Amino acid sequence: MPDLVLLDHEMPGDGWEVLQWLRRQPGLFALPVLILSGSENPAHQKRAAGAGATAYYIKPPDLRGFVKIIKTINETWLFSSPGGDAGSP
């Protein structure tokens, strides 16, 4: 079982449907689902929250910003998740 899911609502197919499906599964309802999107549209952020996303991160335009977001996700969600061990592969 994953410790978290990184999801882009603009992925090929429909990321919104994936998020809604995840939230309908009894065994996955508590699984953190983090949206990592290129969209800064507040309506997308509101829709993500309403559909059950745990957090919404905007993809930065550069590598330094991307590394910073990944570190934040690691420290915030992996170290704090039940049974999560950020040191494991």
C-alpha positions, 0 to 999 in steps of 0.5 A, spaced: 500 500 500 502 506 498 504 512 503 501 517 499 499 518 491 501 524 487 496 526 482 496 531 476 488 533 475 491 534 468 494 528 467 492 524 460 485 521 461 482 525 467 485 526 474 479 528 477 476 521 476 482 518 479 481 522 485 474 521 486 475 514 485 480 513 490 475 517 495 470 512 494 474 506 496 473 504 503 480 502 504 483 508 501 479 514 503 485 516 508 490 515 503 493 522 502 492 524 495 496 530 493 495 534 487 501 536 484 499 541 478 501 546 473 495 550 474 494 556 479 487 557 477 483 557 484 477 554 481 482 548 480 484 548 487 477 549 490 475 543 486 481 539 488 479 540 496 472 539 494 473 532 491 477 530 497 485 532 495 489 532 501 493 538 499 494 542 492 501 544 490 503 548 484 509 545 480 514 551 480 518 553 473 525 551 475 528 545 478 530 548 485 523 550 486 521 542 484 526 540 489 523 544 494 516 542 493 519 534 493 522 535 500 516 539 503 512 533 501 517 528 504 518 532 510 510 533 511 507 527 508 512 521 508 515 522 515 508 523 518 504 518 515 502 512 519 508 506 518 511 511 513 519 510 513 522 516 508 528 512 508 525 506 505 526 505 498 
